[in-house]
Amino acid sequence: METLARRHSHARANATRVLLVAASQTRRAALSERLVKVFDRGAAEVTARSSLVAGAATPAEIADIVVADLETPSEAAAMIRALEHGGGVGAIALIDDPDPRWLRSALKAGINAIISREAALEELRLAVAAADAGLVLLHPTSARNLMTTHLPSPELSYQHEQLTAREQEVLRLLSDGLGNKEIATRLAISEHTAKFHISSILGKLGAATRTEAVTQGIKRGLIAI
């Protein structure tokens, strides 16, 4: 298999084209700086966008590696859709505590590396190397979840999926009236991760608001009253 490094021997200035996707401008700036450190000086051309849906070109037509910061389930799903028909591009997903079903779909779509949104510089460097070589790199927690979690049938719709143990914890804390920051503190996770869990819970329960999610949780016996 031809690696990105070999393909770039004919590219302008041997630069790897990196498409960085992050909804937050602050995150785009911070991740751009980290990617510059990962590559040798001048070895990468980083283009930053807020989403993968902008423009008609597929990721493979405008980049050699896509690095996507996935804060919400909708962003995670959008990355898979964008890559399903755009083969030939290395892909790195920065995501916290992804659902095992999403992990399976992500690997099938060709995502090479799935690591934490707060991954250390060396971990990001390994992810780039995996994308370059066409290998797969998973955060240890994601790998364990993928191997040990029973995945529901693909025919089941997203809202019929079971909540994970952590999502049930978050739902119970929602029923106590806790906000994102309080939930994050109680569970010793980042506020971004707490927000991701809440978005996932709303989707799985088919709820539009936190109050509706709590109501559905009570109806389904997930919250004791």
Accessible surface in RSA format (square Angstrom, percent):
REM  Atomic radii and reference values for relative SASA: ProtOr
REM  Chains: A
REM  Algorithm: Lee & Richards
REM  Probe-radius: 1.40
REM  Slices: 20
REM RES _ NUM      All-atoms   Total-Side   Main-Chain    Non-polar    All polar
REM                ABS   REL    ABS   REL    ABS   REL    ABS   REL    ABS   REL
RES MET A   1   187.26  97.0 112.84  74.7  74.42 177.2 105.45  89.6  81.82 108.4
RES GLU A   2    84.10  48.3  73.27  55.4  10.83  25.8  25.64  49.6  58.45  47.7
RES THR A   3    38.66  27.5  37.89  38.4   0.77   1.8  33.39  44.9   5.27   8.0
RES LEU A   4     7.49   4.2   7.31   5.2   0.18   0.5   7.31   5.1   0.18   0.5
RES ALA A   5    67.33  61.9  49.93  77.1  17.39  39.6  56.49  79.6  10.83  28.7
RES ARG A   6   142.85  60.0 134.67  68.6   8.18  19.5  58.46  79.9  84.39  51.1
RES ARG A   7    82.09  34.5  71.09  36.2  11.00  26.2  40.89  55.9  41.20  25.0
RES HIS A   8    12.42   6.8  12.15   8.4   0.27   0.7   9.18   9.5   3.24   3.8
RES SER A   9    71.04  60.0  42.19  56.3  28.84  66.4  41.89  89.2  29.14  40.8
RES HIS A  10   170.09  93.0 134.22  93.3  35.87  91.8  96.64  99.6  73.45  85.5
RES ALA A  11    40.21  37.0  22.16  34.2  18.06  41.1  31.42  44.3   8.79  23.3
RES ARG A  12   183.45  77.0 164.83  84.0  18.62  44.3  84.90 116.0  98.55  59.7
RES ALA A  13    81.20  74.7  42.72  65.9  38.48  87.5  60.84  85.7  20.36  53.9
RES ASN A  14    92.19  63.6  83.48  80.7   8.71  21.0  22.35  53.8  69.83  67.5
RES ALA A  15     5.53   5.1   2.99   4.6   2.54   5.8   2.99   4.2   2.54   6.7
RES THR A  16    13.51   9.6  13.51  13.7   0.00   0.0   0.94   1.3  12.57  19.0
RES ARG A  17    91.35  38.4  91.35  46.6   0.00   0.0  41.39  56.6  49.96  30.3
RES VAL A  18     2.01   1.3   0.35   0.3   1.67   4.0   1.00   0.9   1.01   2.7
RES LEU A  19     4.07   2.3   3.86   2.8   0.21   0.5   4.07   2.9   0.00   0.0
RES LEU A  20     0.00   0.0   0.00   0.0   0.00   0.0   0.00   0.0   0.00   0.0
RES VAL A  21    10.67   7.0  10.67   9.7   0.00   0.0  10.67   9.3   0.00   0.0
RES ALA A  22     0.34   0.3   0.00   0.0   0.34   0.8   0.34   0.5   0.00   0.0
RES ALA A  23    56.71  52.1  33.96  52.4  22.74  51.7  34.62  48.7  22.09  58.5
RES SER A  24    40.39  34.1  30.79  41.1   9.60  22.1  28.70  61.1  11.69  16.4
RES GLN A  25   138.86  77.7 132.62  96.9   6.25  14.9  35.52  75.6 103.34  78.4
RES THR A  26   107.00  76.1 100.23 101.6   6.77  16.1  68.60  92.1  38.41  58.1
RES ARG A  27    30.22  12.7  30.20  15.4   0.02   0.0  16.46  22.5  13.76   8.3
RES ARG A  28    47.63  20.0  47.44  24.2   0.19   0.5   5.37   7.3  42.26  25.6
RES ALA A  29    57.72  53.1  47.47  73.3  10.25  23.3  56.48  79.5   1.23   3.3
RES ALA A  30    45.68  42.0  39.24  60.6   6.44  14.6  44.47  62.6   1.21   3.2
RES LEU A  31     1.66   0.9   1.66   1.2   0.00   0.0   1.66   1.2   0.00   0.0
RES SER A  32    28.24  23.9  28.11  37.5   0.13   0.3  22.41  47.7   5.83   8.2
RES GLU A  33   114.60  65.8 109.57  82.9   5.04  12.0  36.02  69.7  78.58  64.2
RES ARG A  34    52.94  22.2  52.94  27.0   0.00   0.0  29.59  40.4  23.35  14.2
RES LEU A  35     0.40   0.2   0.40   0.3   0.00   0.0   0.40   0.3   0.00   0.0
RES VAL A  36    91.28  60.1  85.27  77.2   6.01  14.5  87.58  76.1   3.70  10.0
RES LYS A  37   134.69  65.7 113.32  69.5  21.36  50.9  65.92  59.3  68.76  73.2
RES VAL A  38    17.89  11.8   2.87   2.6  15.02  36.2   2.87   2.5  15.02  40.7
RES PHE A  39    28.87  14.4  20.38  12.6   8.49  22.1  23.93  14.5   4.95  14.2
RES ASP A  40   118.37  82.9 107.87 107.4  10.50  24.8  29.07  68.4  89.30  89.1
RES ARG A  41   235.38  98.8 201.39 102.7  33.99  80.9  83.01 113.4 152.37  92.3
RES GLY A  42    57.98  71.5   0.00   N/A  57.98  71.5  37.54 103.0  20.44  45.8
RES ALA A  43    29.40  27.0  25.07  38.7   4.32   9.8  28.87  40.7   0.52   1.4
RES ALA A  44    24.46  22.5   2.62   4.0  21.84  49.7   2.62   3.7  21.84  57.9
RES GLU A  45    62.69  36.0  55.91  42.3   6.77  16.1  38.09  73.7  24.60  20.1
RES VAL A  46    46.07  30.3  11.42  10.3  34.65  83.5  11.42   9.9  34.65  94.0
RES THR A  47    75.68  53.8  72.00  73.0   3.68   8.8  44.84  60.2  30.84  46.6
RES ALA A  48    48.17  44.3  20.93  32.3  27.24  62.0  20.93  29.5  27.24  72.2
RES ARG A  49    70.84  29.7  65.02  33.1   5.82  13.9  19.17  26.2  51.67  31.3
RES SER A  50    67.10  56.7  54.34  72.5  12.76  29.4  22.86  48.7  44.24  62.0
RES SER A  51    39.44  33.3  36.08  48.2   3.36   7.7  31.22  66.5   8.22  11.5
RES LEU A  52    23.41  13.0   6.17   4.4  17.24  43.3   6.71   4.7  16.70  44.9
RES VAL A  53   111.21  73.2  87.86  79.5  23.35  56.3  94.29  81.9  16.92  45.9
RES ALA A  54    48.46  44.6  38.17  58.9  10.30  23.4  47.32  66.6   1.14   3.0
RES GLY A  55    64.78  79.9   0.00   N/A  64.78  79.9  37.34 102.5  27.44  61.5
RES ALA A  56   111.46 102.5  69.26 106.9  42.20  96.0  79.89 112.5  31.57  83.6
RES ALA A  57    44.39  40.8  26.59  41.0  17.80  40.5  29.97  42.2  14.42  38.2
RES THR A  58    50.12  35.6  47.24  47.9   2.89   6.9  46.10  61.9   4.02   6.1
RES PRO A  59     8.22   6.0   7.68   7.0   0.54   2.0   8.08   6.7   0.14   0.9
RES ALA A  60    29.22  26.9  14.22  21.9  15.00  34.1  14.36  20.2  14.86  39.4
RES GLU A  61   113.90  65.4  87.48  66.2  26.43  62.9  41.11  79.5  72.79  59.4
RES ILE A  62    55.75  31.7  37.26  27.8  18.50  44.6  40.61  29.2  15.14  41.1
RES ALA A  63     2.03   1.9   0.44   0.7   1.59   3.6   0.44   0.6   1.59   4.2
RES ASP A  64    11.67   8.2  10.88  10.8   0.79   1.9   0.79   1.9  10.88  10.9
RES ILE A  65     1.95   1.1   1.95   1.5   0.00   0.0   1.95   1.4   0.00   0.0
RES VAL A  66     0.00   0.0   0.00   0.0   0.00   0.0   0.00   0.0   0.00   0.0
RES VAL A  67     0.60   0.4   0.60   0.5   0.00   0.0   0.60   0.5   0.00   0.0
RES ALA A  68     0.20   0.2   0.20   0.3   0.00   0.0   0.20   0.3   0.00   0.0
RES ASP A  69     6.01   4.2   2.56   2.5   3.45   8.2   0.00   0.0   6.01   6.0
RES LEU A  70     4.90   2.7   4.65   3.3   0.25   0.6   4.65   3.3   0.25   0.7
RES GLU A  71    23.04  13.2  21.87  16.5   1.17   2.8   3.06   5.9  19.99  16.3
RES THR A  72    26.18  18.6  26.18  26.5   0.00   0.0  24.92  33.5   1.25   1.9
RES PRO A  73    27.38  20.0  21.39  19.5   5.99  21.8  23.46  19.4   3.92  24.3
RES SER A  74    78.67  66.5  67.04  89.5  11.64  26.8  55.77 118.8  22.91  32.1
RES GLU A  75    45.87  26.3  40.84  30.9   5.03  12.0  30.63  59.3  15.24  12.4
RES ALA A  76     2.28   2.1   2.28   3.5   0.00   0.0   2.28   3.2   0.00   0.0
RES ALA A  77    37.68  34.6  35.13  54.2   2.55   5.8  37.05  52.2   0.63   1.7
RES ALA A  78    20.44  18.8  18.75  28.9   1.68   3.8  19.13  26.9   1.31   3.5
RES MET A  79     0.43   0.2   0.25   0.2   0.17   0.4   0.25   0.2   0.17   0.2
RES ILE A  80    14.50   8.3  14.50  10.8   0.00   0.0  14.50  10.4   0.00   0.0
RES ARG A  81   149.21  62.6 137.47  70.1  11.74  28.0  67.05  91.6  82.16  49.8
RES ALA A  82    25.63  23.6   6.64  10.2  18.99  43.2  19.39  27.3   6.24  16.5
RES LEU A  83     6.81   3.8   3.48   2.5   3.33   8.4   3.48   2.4   3.33   9.0
RES GLU A  84    96.94  55.7  68.54  51.9  28.40  67.6  17.02  32.9  79.92  65.3
RES HIS A  85   166.09  90.8 135.78  94.4  30.30  77.5 102.73 105.9  63.36  73.7
RES GLY A  86     4.48   5.5   0.00   N/A   4.48   5.5   4.42  12.1   0.07   0.2
RES GLY A  87    61.78  76.2   0.00   N/A  61.78  76.2  40.16 110.2  21.62  48.4
RES GLY A  88    70.69  87.2   0.00   N/A  70.69  87.2  42.17 115.7  28.51  63.9
RES VAL A  89    17.27  11.4   2.73   2.5  14.54  35.0   4.37   3.8  12.90  35.0
RES GLY A  90     6.66   8.2   0.00   N/A   6.66   8.2   3.89  10.7   2.77   6.2
RES ALA A  91     0.51   0.5   0.51   0.8   0.00   0.0   0.51   0.7   0.00   0.0
RES ILE A  92     0.00   0.0   0.00   0.0   0.00   0.0   0.00   0.0   0.00   0.0
RES ALA A  93     0.00   0.0   0.00   0.0   0.00   0.0   0.00   0.0   0.00   0.0
RES LEU A  94     2.85   1.6   2.85   2.0   0.00   0.0   2.85   2.0   0.00   0.0
RES ILE A  95     4.39   2.5   0.65   0.5   3.74   9.0   0.65   0.5   3.74  10.2
RES ASP A  96    16.77  11.7  14.24  14.2   2.53   6.0   8.88  20.9   7.89   7.9
RES ASP A  97    56.16  39.3  37.37  37.2  18.79  44.4  17.94  42.2  38.22  38.1
RES PRO A  98     5.55   4.0   3.69   3.4   1.86   6.8   3.85   3.2   1.70  10.6
RES ASP A  99    19.50  13.7  15.23  15.2   4.27  10.1  12.43  29.3   7.07   7.1
RES PRO A 100     9.58   7.0   9.58   8.7   0.00   0.0   9.58   7.9   0.00   0.0
RES ARG A 101    41.85  17.6  41.62  21.2   0.23   0.5  12.74  17.4  29.11  17.6
RES TRP A 102    29.73  11.9  23.89  11.6   5.85  13.7  28.57  15.2   1.16   1.9
RES LEU A 103     0.00   0.0   0.00   0.0   0.00   0.0   0.00   0.0   0.00   0.0
RES ARG A 104    85.30  35.8  82.14  41.9   3.16   7.5  46.71  63.8  38.59  23.4
RES SER A 105    43.73  36.9  38.68  51.6   5.05  11.6  15.63  33.3  28.10  39.4
RES ALA A 106     0.00   0.0   0.00   0.0   0.00   0.0   0.00   0.0   0.00   0.0
RES LEU A 107    53.58  29.8  36.32  26.0  17.26  43.4  36.89  25.9  16.69  44.9
RES LYS A 108   188.49  92.0 152.56  93.6  35.93  85.6 105.35  94.8  83.14  88.6
RES ALA A 109    18.86  17.3   0.60   0.9  18.27  41.6   6.76   9.5  12.11  32.1
RES GLY A 110    38.91  48.0   0.00   N/A  38.91  48.0  31.61  86.7   7.31  16.4
RES ILE A 111     2.07   1.2   0.00   0.0   2.07   5.0   0.00   0.0   2.07   5.6
RES ASN A 112    17.72  12.2  17.36  16.8   0.35   0.9   0.34   0.8  17.37  16.8
RES ALA A 113     0.00   0.0   0.00   0.0   0.00   0.0   0.00   0.0   0.00   0.0
RES ILE A 114     1.40   0.8   1.40   1.0   0.00   0.0   1.40   1.0   0.00   0.0
RES ILE A 115     1.34   0.8   0.53   0.4   0.82   2.0   1.34   1.0   0.00   0.0
RES SER A 116    28.69  24.2  26.84  35.8   1.85   4.3  17.14  36.5  11.55  16.2
RES ARG A 117     3.84   1.6   3.39   1.7   0.45   1.1   2.68   3.7   1.16   0.7
RES GLU A 118   105.69  60.7  82.83  62.7  22.86  54.4  45.84  88.7  59.85  48.9
RES ALA A 119     5.09   4.7   1.84   2.8   3.25   7.4   4.01   5.6   1.08   2.9
RES ALA A 120    66.45  61.1  53.64  82.8  12.80  29.1  63.42  89.3   3.02   8.0
RES LEU A 121    59.31  33.0  53.67  38.4   5.63  14.2  53.67  37.7   5.63  15.2
RES GLU A 122    94.57  54.3  92.37  69.9   2.20   5.2  56.13 108.6  38.44  31.4
RES GLU A 123    44.56  25.6  42.21  31.9   2.35   5.6  20.82  40.3  23.74  19.4
RES LEU A 124     1.62   0.9   1.62   1.2   0.00   0.0   1.62   1.1   0.00   0.0
RES ARG A 125    86.00  36.1  84.86  43.3   1.14   2.7  43.89  60.0  42.11  25.5
RES LEU A 126    92.26  51.4  89.02  63.7   3.23   8.1  89.24  62.7   3.01   8.1
RES ALA A 127     0.00   0.0   0.00   0.0   0.00   0.0   0.00   0.0   0.00   0.0
RES VAL A 128    14.16   9.3  14.16  12.8   0.00   0.0  14.16  12.3   0.00   0.0
RES ALA A 129    54.32  49.9  45.46  70.2   8.86  20.2  51.34  72.3   2.98   7.9
RES ALA A 130     8.52   7.8   5.89   9.1   2.64   6.0   8.06  11.4   0.46   1.2
RES ALA A 131     6.13   5.6   0.00   0.0   6.13  13.9   0.00   0.0   6.13  16.2
RES ASP A 132    41.59  29.1  38.80  38.6   2.79   6.6   6.68  15.7  34.90  34.8
RES ALA A 133    43.67  40.2  30.23  46.7  13.44  30.6  30.53  43.0  13.14  34.8
RES GLY A 134    30.58  37.7   0.00   N/A  30.58  37.7   4.36  12.0  26.22  58.7
RES LEU A 135   113.04  63.0 110.39  79.0   2.65   6.7 113.04  79.4   0.00   0.0
RES VAL A 136    93.33  61.4  62.63  56.7  30.70  74.0  62.63  54.4  30.70  83.3
RES LEU A 137    48.52  27.0  47.31  33.8   1.21   3.0  48.52  34.1   0.00   0.0
RES LEU A 138    37.93  21.1  19.66  14.1  18.28  45.9  19.71  13.8  18.23  49.0
RES HIS A 139    57.20  31.3  56.08  39.0   1.12   2.9  29.81  30.7  27.39  31.9
RES PRO A 140    81.53  59.4  75.22  68.6   6.32  23.0  81.21  67.1   0.32   2.0
RES THR A 141    51.73  36.8  51.73  52.4   0.00   0.0  36.91  49.6  14.82  22.4
RES SER A 142     3.44   2.9   3.40   4.5   0.04   0.1   0.04   0.1   3.40   4.8
RES ALA A 143    27.33  25.1  26.44  40.8   0.90   2.0  27.24  38.4   0.09   0.2
RES ARG A 144   132.61  55.7 132.55  67.6   0.06   0.1  58.87  80.5  73.74  44.7
RES ASN A 145    38.10  26.3  38.10  36.8   0.00   0.0   1.99   4.8  36.10  34.9
RES LEU A 146    44.56  24.8  32.30  23.1  12.26  30.8  32.30  22.7  12.26  33.0
RES MET A 147   148.62  77.0 110.63  73.2  37.99  90.5  75.73  64.4  72.89  96.6
RES THR A 148   110.39  78.5  74.98  76.0  35.41  84.4  68.44  91.9  41.95  63.4
RES THR A 149    57.34  40.8  43.46  44.1  13.88  33.1  35.37  47.5  21.97  33.2
RES HIS A 150   166.45  91.0 143.53  99.8  22.92  58.6 107.11 110.4  59.34  69.0
RES LEU A 151    37.72  21.0  23.28  16.7  14.44  36.3  23.28  16.3  14.44  38.9
RES PRO A 152    30.96  22.6  25.63  23.4   5.33  19.4  30.43  25.1   0.53   3.3
RES SER A 153    51.67  43.7  40.04  53.4  11.63  26.8  38.77  82.6  12.90  18.1
RES PRO A 154    89.74  65.4  73.57  67.1  16.16  58.7  73.67  60.8  16.07  99.9
RES GLU A 155   150.41  86.4 114.05  86.3  36.37  86.6  73.61 142.4  76.81  62.7
RES LEU A 156    79.01  44.0  74.63  53.4   4.38  11.0  76.47  53.7   2.54   6.8
RES SER A 157    44.13  37.3  32.75  43.7  11.38  26.2  41.59  88.6   2.53   3.6
RES TYR A 158    87.86  41.0  81.67  46.5   6.19  16.1  75.87  57.0  11.99  14.8
RES GLN A 159    79.47  44.4  79.30  58.0   0.17   0.4  17.84  38.0  61.63  46.7
RES HIS A 160   114.28  62.5  97.61  67.8  16.67  42.6  65.78  67.8  48.50  56.4
RES GLU A 161     9.73   5.6   4.36   3.3   5.37  12.8   1.94   3.7   7.79   6.4
RES GLN A 162   152.13  85.1 140.17 102.4  11.96  28.5  59.27 126.2  92.86  70.4
RES LEU A 163    12.43   6.9   1.86   1.3  10.57  26.6   1.90   1.3  10.53  28.3
RES THR A 164    45.75  32.5  37.19  37.7   8.56  20.4  43.39  58.3   2.36   3.6
RES ALA A 165    80.29  73.8  67.87 104.7  12.42  28.3  71.31 100.4   8.98  23.8
RES ARG A 166    76.48  32.1  73.90  37.7   2.58   6.1  16.77  22.9  59.71  36.2
RES GLU A 167     6.65   3.8   6.65   5.0   0.00   0.0   0.11   0.2   6.54   5.3
RES GLN A 168    51.15  28.6  50.71  37.1   0.44   1.0   1.32   2.8  49.83  37.8
RES GLU A 169    64.08  36.8  61.92  46.8   2.17   5.2  20.54  39.7  43.54  35.5
RES VAL A 170     0.00   0.0   0.00   0.0   0.00   0.0   0.00   0.0   0.00   0.0
RES LEU A 171     0.24   0.1   0.24   0.2   0.00   0.0   0.24   0.2   0.00   0.0
RES ARG A 172   100.93  42.4 100.59  51.3   0.33   0.8  42.71  58.4  58.22  35.3
RES LEU A 173    17.30   9.6  17.30  12.4   0.00   0.0  17.30  12.2   0.00   0.0
RES LEU A 174    12.46   6.9   1.92   1.4  10.54  26.5   1.92   1.4  10.54  28.4
RES SER A 175    43.02  36.4  11.31  15.1  31.71  73.1   7.70  16.4  35.32  49.5
RES ASP A 176    98.70  69.1  65.40  65.1  33.31  78.8  20.03  47.1  78.68  78.5
RES GLY A 177    64.46  79.5   0.00   N/A  64.46  79.5  34.67  95.1  29.79  66.7
RES LEU A 178    25.28  14.1  20.21  14.5   5.07  12.7  20.99  14.7   4.29  11.5
RES GLY A 179    28.87  35.6   0.00   N/A  28.87  35.6  27.92  76.6   0.95   2.1
RES ASN A 180    32.41  22.3  27.53  26.6   4.88  11.7   6.77  16.3  25.64  24.8
RES LYS A 181   148.87  72.6 146.76  90.0   2.11   5.0  89.58  80.6  59.29  63.2
RES GLU A 182    99.91  57.4  93.60  70.8   6.31  15.0  40.68  78.7  59.22  48.4
RES ILE A 183     0.00   0.0   0.00   0.0   0.00   0.0   0.00   0.0   0.00   0.0
RES ALA A 184     7.08   6.5   6.59  10.2   0.50   1.1   6.66   9.4   0.42   1.1
RES THR A 185   106.77  75.9  85.33  86.5  21.45  51.1  73.34  98.5  33.44  50.6
RES ARG A 186   146.25  61.4 116.82  59.6  29.43  70.1  43.89  60.0 102.36  62.0
RES LEU A 187    27.99  15.6  14.58  10.4  13.41  33.7  19.09  13.4   8.90  24.0
RES ALA A 188    95.02  87.4  58.28  89.9  36.75  83.6  70.66  99.5  24.36  64.5
RES ILE A 189    39.35  22.4  19.19  14.3  20.16  48.6  28.80  20.7  10.55  28.6
RES SER A 190    47.14  39.8  30.91  41.3  16.23  37.4  40.10  85.4   7.04   9.9
RES GLU A 191    88.82  51.0  82.47  62.4   6.35  15.1  27.32  52.9  61.49  50.2
RES HIS A 192    72.36  39.5  70.29  48.9   2.06   5.3  45.33  46.7  27.02  31.4
RES THR A 193    13.44   9.6  13.05  13.2   0.39   0.9   7.04   9.5   6.40   9.7
RES ALA A 194     0.00   0.0   0.00   0.0   0.00   0.0   0.00   0.0   0.00   0.0
RES LYS A 195    90.02  43.9  89.78  55.1   0.23   0.6  43.85  39.5  46.16  49.2
RES PHE A 196    14.13   7.1  14.13   8.7   0.00   0.0  14.13   8.6   0.00   0.0
RES HIS A 197     4.52   2.5   4.52   3.1   0.00   0.0   2.32   2.4   2.20   2.6
RES ILE A 198     8.07   4.6   8.07   6.0   0.00   0.0   8.07   5.8   0.00   0.0
RES SER A 199    33.69  28.5  25.62  34.2   8.06  18.6  11.43  24.3  22.25  31.2
RES SER A 200     2.46   2.1   2.46   3.3   0.00   0.0   1.23   2.6   1.23   1.7
RES ILE A 201     0.00   0.0   0.00   0.0   0.00   0.0   0.00   0.0   0.00   0.0
RES LEU A 202    38.38  21.4  37.66  26.9   0.72   1.8  37.81  26.6   0.56   1.5
RES GLY A 203    29.65  36.6   0.00   N/A  29.65  36.6  24.85  68.2   4.80  10.8
RES LYS A 204     0.80   0.4   0.76   0.5   0.04   0.1   0.00   0.0   0.80   0.9
RES LEU A 205     7.17   4.0   1.79   1.3   5.38  13.5   1.94   1.4   5.23  14.1
RES GLY A 206    51.44  63.4   0.00   N/A  51.44  63.4  27.43  75.3  24.01  53.8
RES ALA A 207    11.70  10.8   0.00   0.0  11.70  26.6   0.98   1.4  10.72  28.4
RES ALA A 208    86.05  79.1  53.25  82.2  32.80  74.6  62.75  88.4  23.30  61.7
RES THR A 209    73.91  52.6  69.33  70.3   4.58  10.9  67.65  90.9   6.27   9.5
RES ARG A 210    90.96  38.2  88.30  45.0   2.67   6.4  46.30  63.3  44.67  27.1
RES THR A 211   103.72  73.8  99.14 100.5   4.59  10.9  66.33  89.1  37.39  56.5
RES GLU A 212    66.30  38.1  62.09  47.0   4.22  10.0  26.12  50.5  40.19  32.8
RES ALA A 213     0.00   0.0   0.00   0.0   0.00   0.0   0.00   0.0   0.00   0.0
RES VAL A 214    25.71  16.9  25.71  23.3   0.00   0.0  25.71  22.3   0.00   0.0
RES THR A 215    56.80  40.4  55.42  56.2   1.38   3.3  37.68  50.6  19.12  28.9
RES GLN A 216    41.82  23.4  41.82  30.6   0.00   0.0   1.14   2.4  40.68  30.9
RES GLY A 217     0.00   0.0   0.00   N/A   0.00   0.0   0.00   0.0   0.00   0.0
RES ILE A 218    64.65  36.8  53.69  40.0  10.96  26.4  53.69  38.7  10.96  29.7
RES LYS A 219   153.95  75.1 113.92  69.9  40.03  95.3  77.37  69.6  76.58  81.6
RES ARG A 220   113.16  47.5  80.87  41.2  32.29  76.9  45.09  61.6  68.06  41.2
RES GLY A 221    63.32  78.1   0.00   N/A  63.32  78.1  30.80  84.5  32.52  72.8
RES LEU A 222    41.61  23.2  32.52  23.3   9.09  22.8  35.87  25.2   5.74  15.4
RES ILE A 223    14.07   8.0   9.72   7.2   4.35  10.5   9.75   7.0   4.32  11.7
RES ALA A 224   101.68  93.5  68.08 105.1  33.60  76.4  77.69 109.4  23.99  63.6
RES ILE A 225   174.86  99.5  99.80  74.3  75.06 180.9 135.99  97.9  38.86 105.5
END  Absolute sums over single chains surface
CHAIN  1 A    11611.2       9069.0       2542.2       6673.8       4937.4
END  Absolute sums over all chains
TOTAL         11611.2       9069.0       2542.2       6673.8       4937.4
